[in-house]
Amino acid sequence: MENQKPNVGAAPAKQQKNEGSNVRGIKNAFLVIVACFIIAVLLFIFWFGHDMHFDEAGHPQDLWGTIYKGGFIVPVLQTLFLTVIVLSVERWIALSSAKGKGSISKFVAGVKACLKKNDIAGAQALCKKQKGSVAAVVSAALVRYEEMDKNTVLSKEQKIATLQKEVEEATALEMPALQQNLPIVATLTTLGTLVGLLGTVMGMIKSFQALAASGAPDSTELSTGISEALINTAFGIATGAFAVISYNFYTNKIDNLTYAIDEIGFSIVQTFAAVSYTHLRAHETSLHLV
């Protein structure tokens, strides 16, 4: 019968799982890609391809016209570039909400100070004030901390194991929301460069076709091919570079949040173990005196 006791108090964890993460963000990135594609096509047709950017012979007079000469690969590259920008802004907002209202380091230090004084109510007050993913994990752990502290059935080892499991489950609940859409940004780091390279190759093919034409080479076709190659190269490099910077930046921010969660979770478990040991020694001393 004793082996079944660790299931005591498991209901709050299930309820927390049903509530979901506190981090808010765009859950369907496909809609973002579709919207960016529509915007890119409209820009390509109605702005880059507008007559005011070309002379009577159809030659581009400014940068916008030159971009239009990049060909149909340009809207695809613009879609990828806009997607990276939108998802980067979305991750900034999401991770800002995950961080909470104040400094993470100050929050962790404050919770540790409350734990040293065994002030669980004070630590919970800090969680309500801080909010965010770290505070959500700490709050869930503190609730289970109080439950285990009042539990007289489980052994010390079972209580510590239950508390550790609560921290792990609360952390696992927050991690998918923190990492949401980052795999797409990581994919665009390579995809943007490859699509840009495809446009470059297609532009160079047009250039060599112009050079291989009988008689004098067609300078218009030659310049068009070179423009397409260079424009697509530029867009591809810009997309890949921005995606790499964005992915690494937000991965580092998530790592910092994870380290904070691990640190405070370890402190909660260690504090509970120390308090349980103190209570046990005091109980043994009282029995010895009796």
C-alpha positions as protocol buffer text, in pm:
chain_id: "A"
residue {
  index: 1
  type: MET
  ca { x: 0 y: 0 z: 0 }
}
residue {
  index: 2
  type: GLU
  ca { x: 284 y: 238 z: 75 }
}
residue {
  index: 3
  type: ASN
  ca { x: 406 y: 224 z: -287 }
}
residue {
  index: 4
  type: GLN
  ca { x: 82 y: 387 z: -398 }
}
residue {
  index: 5
  type: LYS
  ca { x: 114 y: 684 z: -161 }
}
residue {
  index: 6
  type: PRO
  ca { x: 332 y: 912 z: -384 }
}
residue {
  index: 7
  type: ASN
  ca { x: 24 y: 969 z: -602 }
}
residue {
  index: 8
  type: VAL
  ca { x: -125 y: 1177 z: -320 }
}
residue {
  index: 9
  type: GLY
  ca { x: -170 y: 1539 z: -428 }
}
residue {
  index: 10
  type: ALA
  ca { x: -118 y: 1472 z: -801 }
}
residue {
  index: 11
  type: ALA
  ca { x: -440 y: 1651 z: -898 }
}
residue {
  index: 12
  type: PRO
  ca { x: -301 y: 2007 z: -885 }
}
residue {
  index: 13
  type: ALA
  ca { x: -30 y: 1916 z: -1136 }
}
residue {
  index: 14
  type: LYS
  ca { x: -291 y: 1782 z: -1378 }
}
residue {
  index: 15
  type: GLN
  ca { x: -497 y: 2094 z: -1338 }
}
residue {
  index: 16
  type: GLN
  ca { x: -193 y: 2306 z: -1410 }
}
residue {
  index: 17
  type: LYS
  ca { x: -122 y: 2111 z: -1728 }
}
residue {
  index: 18
  type: ASN
  ca { x: -473 y: 2177 z: -1849 }
}
residue {
  index: 19
  type: GLU
  ca { x: -437 y: 2547 z: -1789 }
}
residue {
  index: 20
  type: GLY
  ca { x: -143 y: 2571 z: -2030 }
}
residue {
  index: 21
  type: SER
  ca { x: 155 y: 2802 z: -2039 }
}
residue {
  index: 22
  type: ASN
  ca { x: 143 y: 3170 z: -1949 }
}
residue {
  index: 23
  type: VAL
  ca { x: 349 y: 3257 z: -2259 }
}
residue {
  index: 24
  type: ARG
  ca { x: 144 y: 3399 z: -2543 }
}
residue {
  index: 25
  type: GLY
  ca { x: 246 y: 3389 z: -2906 }
}
residue {
  index: 26
  type: ILE
  ca { x: 146 y: 3305 z: -3263 }
}
residue {
  index: 27
  type: LYS
  ca { x: 54 y: 2938 z: -3262 }
}
residue {
  index: 28
  type: ASN
  ca { x: -3 y: 2898 z: -3637 }
}
residue {
  index: 29
  type: ALA
  ca { x: 305 y: 3020 z: -3822 }
}
residue {
  index: 30
  type: PHE
  ca { x: 158 y: 2902 z: -4155 }
}
residue {
  index: 31
  type: LEU
  ca { x: -83 y: 3196 z: -4149 }
}
residue {
  index: 32
  type: VAL
  ca { x: 214 y: 3428 z: -4098 }
}
residue {
  index: 33
  type: ILE
  ca { x: 389 y: 3282 z: -4403 }
}
residue {
  index: 34
  type: VAL
  ca { x: 74 y: 3317 z: -4617 }
}
residue {
  index: 35
  type: ALA
  ca { x: 23 y: 3679 z: -4508 }
}
residue {
  index: 36
  type: CYS
  ca { x: 389 y: 3762 z: -4577 }
}
residue {
  index: 37
  type: PHE
  ca { x: 364 y: 3601 z: -4921 }
}
residue {
  index: 38
  type: ILE
  ca { x: 59 y: 3810 z: -5010 }
}
residue {
  index: 39
  type: ILE
  ca { x: 234 y: 4128 z: -4894 }
}
residue {
  index: 40
  type: ALA
  ca { x: 548 y: 4036 z: -5089 }
}
residue {
  index: 41
  type: VAL
  ca { x: 355 y: 3973 z: -5412 }
}
residue {
  index: 42
  type: LEU
  ca { x: 164 y: 4300 z: -5377 }
}
residue {
  index: 43
  type: LEU
  ca { x: 486 y: 4492 z: -5317 }
}
residue {
  index: 44
  type: PHE
  ca { x: 653 y: 4322 z: -5613 }
}
residue {
  index: 45
  type: ILE
  ca { x: 370 y: 4398 z: -5856 }
}
residue {
  index: 46
  type: PHE
  ca { x: 241 y: 4738 z: -5747 }
}
residue {
  index: 47
  type: TRP
  ca { x: 554 y: 4903 z: -5607 }
}
residue {
  index: 48
  type: PHE
  ca { x: 870 y: 4747 z: -5748 }
}
residue {
  index: 49
  type: GLY
  ca { x: 702 y: 4696 z: -6086 }
}
residue {
  index: 50
  type: HIS
  ca { x: 544 y: 5042 z: -6106 }
}
residue {
  index: 51
  type: ASP
  ca { x: 607 y: 5237 z: -6428 }
}
residue {
  index: 52
  type: MET
  ca { x: 769 y: 5527 z: -6243 }
}
residue {
  index: 53
  type: HIS
  ca { x: 1071 y: 5308 z: -6166 }
}
residue {
  index: 54
  type: PHE
  ca { x: 1144 y: 5243 z: -6538 }
}
residue {
  index: 55
  type: ASP
  ca { x: 1220 y: 5451 z: -6845 }
}
residue {
  index: 56
  type: GLU
  ca { x: 1036 y: 5423 z: -7176 }
}
residue {
  index: 57
  type: ALA
  ca { x: 1263 y: 5140 z: -7287 }
}
residue {
  index: 58
  type: GLY
  ca { x: 1185 y: 4941 z: -6972 }
}
residue {
  index: 59
  type: HIS
  ca { x: 1522 y: 4990 z: -6806 }
}
residue {
  index: 60
  type: PRO
  ca { x: 1518 y: 5044 z: -6426 }
}
residue {
  index: 61
  type: GLN
  ca { x: 1589 y: 5399 z: -6312 }
}
residue {
  index: 62
  type: ASP
  ca { x: 1629 y: 5332 z: -5939 }
}
residue {
  index: 63
  type: LEU
  ca { x: 1685 y: 5055 z: -5685 }
}
residue {
  index: 64
  type: TRP
  ca { x: 1318 y: 4951 z: -5678 }
}
residue {
  index: 65
  type: GLY
  ca { x: 1316 y: 4888 z: -6050 }
}
residue {
  index: 66
  type: THR
  ca { x: 1640 y: 4695 z: -6022 }
}
residue {
  index: 67
  type: ILE
  ca { x: 1485 y: 4476 z: -5754 }
}
residue {
  index: 68
  type: TYR
  ca { x: 1190 y: 4410 z: -5984 }
}
residue {
  index: 69
  type: LYS
  ca { x: 1433 y: 4284 z: -6246 }
}
residue {
  index: 70
  type: GLY
  ca { x: 1534 y: 4014 z: -6000 }
}
residue {
  index: 71
  type: GLY
  ca { x: 1249 y: 3802 z: -6133 }
}
residue {
  index: 72
  type: PHE
  ca { x: 984 y: 3586 z: -5972 }
}
residue {
  index: 73
  type: ILE
  ca { x: 1227 y: 3457 z: -5709 }
}
residue {
  index: 74
  type: VAL
  ca { x: 1221 y: 3802 z: -5544 }
}
residue {
  index: 75
  type: PRO
  ca { x: 868 y: 3765 z: -5394 }
}
residue {
  index: 76
  type: VAL
  ca { x: 968 y: 3426 z: -5254 }
}
residue {
  index: 77
  type: LEU
  ca { x: 1279 y: 3573 z: -5091 }
}
residue {
  index: 78
  type: GLN
  ca { x: 1078 y: 3868 z: -4964 }
}
residue {
  index: 79
  type: THR
  ca { x: 829 y: 3624 z: -4810 }
}
residue {
  index: 80
  type: LEU
  ca { x: 1109 y: 3448 z: -4624 }
}
residue {
  index: 81
  type: PHE
  ca { x: 1262 y: 3777 z: -4511 }
}
residue {
  index: 82
  type: LEU
  ca { x: 929 y: 3918 z: -4389 }
}
residue {
  index: 83
  type: THR
  ca { x: 853 y: 3589 z: -4211 }
}
residue {
  index: 84
  type: VAL
  ca { x: 1181 y: 3611 z: -4021 }
}
residue {
  index: 85
  type: ILE
  ca { x: 1105 y: 3970 z: -3919 }
}
residue {
  index: 86
  type: VAL
  ca { x: 749 y: 3893 z: -3805 }
}
residue {
  index: 87
  type: LEU
  ca { x: 846 y: 3581 z: -3610 }
}
residue {
  index: 88
  type: SER
  ca { x: 1140 y: 3764 z: -3451 }
}
residue {
  index: 89
  type: VAL
  ca { x: 909 y: 4039 z: -3327 }
}
residue {
  index: 90
  type: GLU
  ca { x: 661 y: 3776 z: -3209 }
}
residue {
  index: 91
  type: ARG
  ca { x: 932 y: 3593 z: -3013 }
}
residue {
  index: 92
  type: TRP
  ca { x: 1045 y: 3923 z: -2857 }
}
residue {
  index: 93
  type: ILE
  ca { x: 694 y: 3988 z: -2728 }
}
residue {
  index: 94
  type: ALA
  ca { x: 646 y: 3627 z: -2615 }
}
residue {
  index: 95
  type: LEU
  ca { x: 979 y: 3603 z: -2430 }
}
residue {
  index: 96
  type: SER
  ca { x: 923 y: 3943 z: -2272 }
}
residue {
  index: 97
  type: SER
  ca { x: 599 y: 3811 z: -2125 }
}
residue {
  index: 98
  type: ALA
  ca { x: 779 y: 3492 z: -2021 }
}
residue {
  index: 99
  type: LYS
  ca { x: 1044 y: 3693 z: -1840 }
}
residue {
  index: 100
  type: GLY
  ca { x: 786 y: 3875 z: -1630 }
}
residue {
  index: 101
  type: LYS
  ca { x: 773 y: 4229 z: -1501 }
}
residue {
  index: 102
  type: GLY
  ca { x: 1101 y: 4259 z: -1315 }
}
residue {
  index: 103
  type: SER
  ca { x: 1460 y: 4139 z: -1324 }
}
residue {
  index: 104
  type: ILE
  ca { x: 1494 y: 3761 z: -1322 }
}
residue {
  index: 105
  type: SER
  ca { x: 1811 y: 3771 z: -1111 }
}
residue {
  index: 106
  type: LYS
  ca { x: 1644 y: 3991 z: -847 }
}
residue {
  index: 107
  type: PHE
  ca { x: 1339 y: 3766 z: -845 }
}
residue {
  index: 108
  type: VAL
  ca { x: 1550 y: 3453 z: -795 }
}
residue {
  index: 109
  type: ALA
  ca { x: 1746 y: 3623 z: -516 }
}
residue {
  index: 110
  type: GLY
  ca { x: 1422 y: 3736 z: -350 }
}
residue {
  index: 111
  type: VAL
  ca { x: 1271 y: 3387 z: -360 }
}
residue {
  index: 112
  type: LYS
  ca { x: 1591 y: 3237 z: -218 }
}
residue {
  index: 113
  type: ALA
  ca { x: 1582 y: 3489 z: 68 }
}
residue {
  index: 114
  type: CYS
  ca { x: 1221 y: 3395 z: 145 }
}
residue {
  index: 115
  type: LEU
  ca { x: 1306 y: 3026 z: 139 }
}
residue {
  index: 116
  type: LYS
  ca { x: 1589 y: 3078 z: 386 }
}
residue {
  index: 117
  type: LYS
  ca { x: 1337 y: 3231 z: 624 }
}
residue {
  index: 118
  type: ASN
  ca { x: 1083 y: 2960 z: 535 }
}
residue {
  index: 119
  type: ASP
  ca { x: 850 y: 3240 z: 421 }
}
residue {
  index: 120
  type: ILE
  ca { x: 647 y: 3055 z: 157 }
}
residue {
  index: 121
  type: ALA
  ca { x: 375 y: 3322 z: 154 }
}
residue {
  index: 122
  type: GLY
  ca { x: 635 y: 3588 z: 80 }
}
residue {
  index: 123
  type: ALA
  ca { x: 779 y: 3380 z: -204 }
}
residue {
  index: 124
  type: GLN
  ca { x: 430 y: 3333 z: -350 }
}
residue {
  index: 125
  type: ALA
  ca { x: 373 y: 3709 z: -329 }
}
residue {
  index: 126
  type: LEU
  ca { x: 692 y: 3762 z: -531 }
}
residue {
  index: 127
  type: CYS
  ca { x: 564 y: 3514 z: -792 }
}
residue {
  index: 128
  type: LYS
  ca { x: 234 y: 3700 z: -827 }
}
residue {
  index: 129
  type: LYS
  ca { x: 421 y: 4026 z: -868 }
}
residue {
  index: 130
  type: GLN
  ca { x: 679 y: 3891 z: -1114 }
}
residue {
  index: 131
  type: LYS
  ca { x: 453 y: 3674 z: -1335 }
}
residue {
  index: 132
  type: GLY
  ca { x: 601 y: 3503 z: -1641 }
}
residue {
  index: 133
  type: SER
  ca { x: 731 y: 3150 z: -1695 }
}
residue {
  index: 134
  type: VAL
  ca { x: 991 y: 3146 z: -1416 }
}
residue {
  index: 135
  type: ALA
  ca { x: 735 y: 3271 z: -1163 }
}
residue {
  index: 136
  type: ALA
  ca { x: 481 y: 3013 z: -1285 }
}
residue {
  index: 137
  type: VAL
  ca { x: 726 y: 2727 z: -1228 }
}
residue {
  index: 138
  type: VAL
  ca { x: 826 y: 2861 z: -886 }
}
residue {
  index: 139
  type: SER
  ca { x: 464 y: 2912 z: -783 }
}
residue {
  index: 140
  type: ALA
  ca { x: 372 y: 2555 z: -880 }
}
residue {
  index: 141
  type: ALA
  ca { x: 673 y: 2422 z: -689 }
}
residue {
  index: 142
  type: LEU
  ca { x: 585 y: 2627 z: -381 }
}
residue {
  index: 143
  type: VAL
  ca { x: 228 y: 2494 z: -381 }
}
residue {
  index: 144
  type: ARG
  ca { x: 363 y: 2142 z: -385 }
}
residue {
  index: 145
  type: TYR
  ca { x: 621 y: 2245 z: -122 }
}
residue {
  index: 146
  type: GLU
  ca { x: 344 y: 2336 z: 121 }
}
residue {
  index: 147
  type: GLU
  ca { x: 155 y: 2016 z: 43 }
}
residue {
  index: 148
  type: MET
  ca { x: 460 y: 1801 z: 110 }
}
residue {
  index: 149
  type: ASP
  ca { x: 544 y: 1998 z: 425 }
}
residue {
  index: 150
  type: LYS
  ca { x: 199 y: 1918 z: 568 }
}
residue {
  index: 151
  type: ASN
  ca { x: 199 y: 1557 z: 446 }
}
residue {
  index: 152
  type: THR
  ca { x: 251 y: 1307 z: 728 }
}
residue {
  index: 153
  type: VAL
  ca { x: 217 y: 991 z: 520 }
}
residue {
  index: 154
  type: LEU
  ca { x: 505 y: 1005 z: 272 }
}
residue {
  index: 155
  type: SER
  ca { x: 866 y: 956 z: 368 }
}
residue {
  index: 156
  type: LYS
  ca { x: 1123 y: 1232 z: 330 }
}
residue {
  index: 157
  type: GLU
  ca { x: 1266 y: 1076 z: 13 }
}
residue {
  index: 158
  type: GLN
  ca { x: 920 y: 1044 z: -141 }
}
residue {
  index: 159
  type: LYS
  ca { x: 840 y: 1405 z: -62 }
}
residue {
  index: 160
  type: ILE
  ca { x: 1163 y: 1527 z: -222 }
}
residue {
  index: 161
  type: ALA
  ca { x: 1103 y: 1310 z: -529 }
}
residue {
  index: 162
  type: THR
  ca { x: 748 y: 1446 z: -560 }
}
residue {
  index: 163
  type: LEU
  ca { x: 874 y: 1803 z: -531 }
}
residue {
  index: 164
  type: GLN
  ca { x: 1142 y: 1745 z: -794 }
}
residue {
  index: 165
  type: LYS
  ca { x: 884 y: 1593 z: -1026 }
}
residue {
  index: 166
  type: GLU
  ca { x: 660 y: 1897 z: -982 }
}
residue {
  index: 167
  type: VAL
  ca { x: 945 y: 2131 z: -1082 }
}
residue {
  index: 168
  type: GLU
  ca { x: 1022 y: 1917 z: -1389 }
}
residue {
  index: 169
  type: GLU
  ca { x: 657 y: 1902 z: -1497 }
}
residue {
  index: 170
  type: ALA
  ca { x: 608 y: 2277 z: -1453 }
}
residue {
  index: 171
  type: THR
  ca { x: 925 y: 2343 z: -1653 }
}
residue {
  index: 172
  type: ALA
  ca { x: 819 y: 2102 z: -1929 }
}
residue {
  index: 173
  type: LEU
  ca { x: 488 y: 2288 z: -1948 }
}
residue {
  index: 174
  type: GLU
  ca { x: 659 y: 2619 z: -2020 }
}
residue {
  index: 175
  type: MET
  ca { x: 938 y: 2508 z: -2257 }
}
residue {
  index: 176
  type: PRO
  ca { x: 728 y: 2439 z: -2572 }
}
residue {
  index: 177
  type: ALA
  ca { x: 578 y: 2788 z: -2553 }
}
residue {
  index: 178
  type: LEU
  ca { x: 924 y: 2943 z: -2512 }
}
residue {
  index: 179
  type: GLN
  ca { x: 1065 y: 2759 z: -2814 }
}
residue {
  index: 180
  type: GLN
  ca { x: 759 y: 2802 z: -3033 }
}
residue {
  index: 181
  type: ASN
  ca { x: 830 y: 2919 z: -3394 }
}
residue {
  index: 182
  type: LEU
  ca { x: 1208 y: 2912 z: -3339 }
}
residue {
  index: 183
  type: PRO
  ca { x: 1245 y: 2591 z: -3549 }
}
residue {
  index: 184
  type: ILE
  ca { x: 1091 y: 2783 z: -3840 }
}
residue {
  index: 185
  type: VAL
  ca { x: 1343 y: 3065 z: -3796 }
}
residue {
  index: 186
  type: ALA
  ca { x: 1621 y: 2805 z: -3783 }
}
residue {
  index: 187
  type: THR
  ca { x: 1495 y: 2654 z: -4109 }
}
residue {
  index: 188
  type: LEU
  ca { x: 1491 y: 2994 z: -4278 }
}
residue {
  index: 189
  type: THR
  ca { x: 1860 y: 3042 z: -4198 }
}
residue {
  index: 190
  type: THR
  ca { x: 1938 y: 2778 z: -4461 }
}
residue {
  index: 191
  type: LEU
  ca { x: 1631 y: 2809 z: -4682 }
}
residue {
  index: 192
  type: GLY
  ca { x: 1682 y: 3180 z: -4744 }
}
residue {
  index: 193
  type: THR
  ca { x: 2040 y: 3126 z: -4858 }
}
residue {
  index: 194
  type: LEU
  ca { x: 1946 y: 2833 z: -5081 }
}
residue {
  index: 195
  type: VAL
  ca { x: 1659 y: 3017 z: -5250 }
}
residue {
  index: 196
  type: GLY
  ca { x: 1888 y: 3317 z: -5302 }
}
residue {
  index: 197
  type: LEU
  ca { x: 2144 y: 3085 z: -5459 }
}
residue {
  index: 198
  type: LEU
  ca { x: 1874 y: 2944 z: -5686 }
}
residue {
  index: 199
  type: GLY
  ca { x: 1787 y: 3294 z: -5804 }
}
residue {
  index: 200
  type: THR
  ca { x: 2155 y: 3368 z: -5856 }
}
residue {
  index: 201
  type: VAL
  ca { x: 2199 y: 3061 z: -6075 }
}
residue {
  index: 202
  type: MET
  ca { x: 1890 y: 3145 z: -6280 }
}
residue {
  index: 203
  type: GLY
  ca { x: 2015 y: 3501 z: -6330 }
}
residue {
  index: 204
  type: MET
  ca { x: 2356 y: 3381 z: -6443 }
}
residue {
  index: 205
  type: ILE
  ca { x: 2191 y: 3138 z: -6686 }
}
residue {
  index: 206
  type: LYS
  ca { x: 2012 y: 3432 z: -6849 }
}
residue {
  index: 207
  type: SER
  ca { x: 2340 y: 3624 z: -6862 }
}
residue {
  index: 208
  type: PHE
  ca { x: 2524 y: 3341 z: -7038 }
}
residue {
  index: 209
  type: GLN
  ca { x: 2233 y: 3293 z: -7276 }
}
residue {
  index: 210
  type: ALA
  ca { x: 2269 y: 3660 z: -7374 }
}
residue {
  index: 211
  type: LEU
  ca { x: 2644 y: 3615 z: -7425 }
}
residue {
  index: 212
  type: ALA
  ca { x: 2590 y: 3301 z: -7634 }
}
residue {
  index: 213
  type: ALA
  ca { x: 2344 y: 3472 z: -7869 }
}
residue {
  index: 214
  type: SER
  ca { x: 2452 y: 3497 z: -8231 }
}
residue {
  index: 215
  type: GLY
  ca { x: 2611 y: 3824 z: -8330 }
}
residue {
  index: 216
  type: ALA
  ca { x: 2661 y: 4100 z: -8076 }
}
residue {
  index: 217
  type: PRO
  ca { x: 2550 y: 4011 z: -7719 }
}
residue {
  index: 218
  type: ASP
  ca { x: 2220 y: 4162 z: -7607 }
}
residue {
  index: 219
  type: SER
  ca { x: 2329 y: 4411 z: -7341 }
}
residue {
  index: 220
  type: THR
  ca { x: 1975 y: 4442 z: -7204 }
}
residue {
  index: 221
  type: GLU
  ca { x: 1939 y: 4069 z: -7150 }
}
residue {
  index: 222
  type: LEU
  ca { x: 2289 y: 4054 z: -7008 }
}
residue {
  index: 223
  type: SER
  ca { x: 2224 y: 4331 z: -6755 }
}
residue {
  index: 224
  type: THR
  ca { x: 1886 y: 4180 z: -6665 }
}
residue {
  index: 225
  type: GLY
  ca { x: 2044 y: 3845 z: -6591 }
}
residue {
  index: 226
  type: ILE
  ca { x: 2319 y: 3999 z: -6381 }
}
residue {
  index: 227
  type: SER
  ca { x: 2065 y: 4213 z: -6192 }
}
residue {
  index: 228
  type: GLU
  ca { x: 1854 y: 3907 z: -6116 }
}
residue {
  index: 229
  type: ALA
  ca { x: 2158 y: 3721 z: -5992 }
}
residue {
  index: 230
  type: LEU
  ca { x: 2281 y: 4000 z: -5767 }
}
residue {
  index: 231
  type: ILE
  ca { x: 1940 y: 4098 z: -5628 }
}
residue {
  index: 232
  type: ASN
  ca { x: 1856 y: 3739 z: -5536 }
}
residue {
  index: 233
  type: THR
  ca { x: 2200 y: 3693 z: -5382 }
}
residue {
  index: 234
  type: ALA
  ca { x: 2152 y: 4003 z: -5168 }
}
residue {
  index: 235
  type: PHE
  ca { x: 1805 y: 3898 z: -5049 }
}
residue {
  index: 236
  type: GLY
  ca { x: 1919 y: 3544 z: -4976 }
}
residue {
  index: 237
  type: ILE
  ca { x: 2221 y: 3656 z: -4772 }
}
residue {
  index: 238
  type: ALA
  ca { x: 2014 y: 3916 z: -4583 }
}
residue {
  index: 239
  type: THR
  ca { x: 1745 y: 3659 z: -4498 }
}
residue {
  index: 240
  type: GLY
  ca { x: 1993 y: 3396 z: -4384 }
}
residue {
  index: 241
  type: ALA
  ca { x: 2201 y: 3642 z: -4180 }
}
residue {
  index: 242
  type: PHE
  ca { x: 1902 y: 3796 z: -4004 }
}
residue {
  index: 243
  type: ALA
  ca { x: 1755 y: 3452 z: -3929 }
}
residue {
  index: 244
  type: VAL
  ca { x: 2085 y: 3331 z: -3777 }
}
residue {
  index: 245
  type: ILE
  ca { x: 2112 y: 3640 z: -3557 }
}
residue {
  index: 246
  type: SER
  ca { x: 1750 y: 3612 z: -3448 }
}
residue {
  index: 247
  type: TYR
  ca { x: 1770 y: 3239 z: -3373 }
}
residue {
  index: 248
  type: ASN
  ca { x: 2089 y: 3265 z: -3169 }
}
residue {
  index: 249
  type: PHE
  ca { x: 1964 y: 3571 z: -2981 }
}
residue {
  index: 250
  type: TYR
  ca { x: 1638 y: 3411 z: -2872 }
}
residue {
  index: 251
  type: THR
  ca { x: 1800 y: 3076 z: -2800 }
}
residue {
  index: 252
  type: ASN
  ca { x: 2033 y: 3254 z: -2560 }
}
residue {
  index: 253
  type: LYS
  ca { x: 1739 y: 3428 z: -2390 }
}
residue {
  index: 254
  type: ILE
  ca { x: 1560 y: 3094 z: -2349 }
}
residue {
  index: 255
  type: ASP
  ca { x: 1876 y: 2940 z: -2203 }
}
residue {
  index: 256
  type: ASN
  ca { x: 1894 y: 3222 z: -1947 }
}
residue {
  index: 257
  type: LEU
  ca { x: 1532 y: 3160 z: -1846 }
}
residue {
  index: 258
  type: THR
  ca { x: 1598 y: 2787 z: -1824 }
}
residue {
  index: 259
  type: TYR
  ca { x: 1905 y: 2842 z: -1606 }
}
residue {
  index: 260
  type: ALA
  ca { x: 1699 y: 3063 z: -1374 }
}
residue {
  index: 261
  type: ILE
  ca { x: 1427 y: 2797 z: -1349 }
}
residue {
  index: 262
  type: ASP
  ca { x: 1683 y: 2524 z: -1278 }
}
residue {
  index: 263
  type: GLU
  ca { x: 1854 y: 2737 z: -1015 }
}
residue {
  index: 264
  type: ILE
  ca { x: 1542 y: 2830 z: -824 }
}
residue {
  index: 265
  type: GLY
  ca { x: 1399 y: 2477 z: -856 }
}
residue {
  index: 266
  type: PHE
  ca { x: 1718 y: 2331 z: -708 }
}
residue {
  index: 267
  type: SER
  ca { x: 1702 y: 2585 z: -425 }
}
residue {
  index: 268
  type: ILE
  ca { x: 1342 y: 2491 z: -344 }
}
residue {
  index: 269
  type: VAL
  ca { x: 1423 y: 2120 z: -330 }
}
residue {
  index: 270
  type: GLN
  ca { x: 1738 y: 2175 z: -124 }
}
residue {
  index: 271
  type: THR
  ca { x: 1554 y: 2404 z: 118 }
}
residue {
  index: 272
  type: PHE
  ca { x: 1279 y: 2149 z: 163 }
}
residue {
  index: 273
  type: ALA
  ca { x: 1535 y: 1875 z: 225 }
}
residue {
  index: 274
  type: ALA
  ca { x: 1714 y: 2091 z: 487 }
}
residue {
  index: 275
  type: VAL
  ca { x: 1388 y: 2188 z: 659 }
}
residue {
  index: 276
  type: SER
  ca { x: 1270 y: 1826 z: 662 }
}
residue {
  index: 277
  type: TYR
  ca { x: 1601 y: 1718 z: 812 }
}
residue {
  index: 278
  type: THR
  ca { x: 1573 y: 1988 z: 1082 }
}
residue {
  index: 279
  type: HIS
  ca { x: 1218 y: 1884 z: 1168 }
}
residue {
  index: 280
  type: LEU
  ca { x: 1322 y: 1519 z: 1179 }
}
residue {
  index: 281
  type: ARG
  ca { x: 1615 y: 1589 z: 1415 }
}
residue {
  index: 282
  type: ALA
  ca { x: 1392 y: 1800 z: 1640 }
}
residue {
  index: 283
  type: HIS
  ca { x: 1135 y: 1520 z: 1654 }
}
residue {
  index: 284
  type: GLU
  ca { x: 1403 y: 1262 z: 1735 }
}
residue {
  index: 285
  type: THR
  ca { x: 1542 y: 1489 z: 2010 }
}
residue {
  index: 286
  type: SER
  ca { x: 1199 y: 1531 z: 2168 }
}
residue {
  index: 287
  type: LEU
  ca { x: 1144 y: 1155 z: 2164 }
}
residue {
  index: 288
  type: HIS
  ca { x: 1483 y: 1100 z: 2322 }
}
residue {
  index: 289
  type: LEU
  ca { x: 1406 y: 1347 z: 2599 }
}
residue {
  index: 290
  type: VAL
  ca { x: 1077 y: 1177 z: 2667 }
}
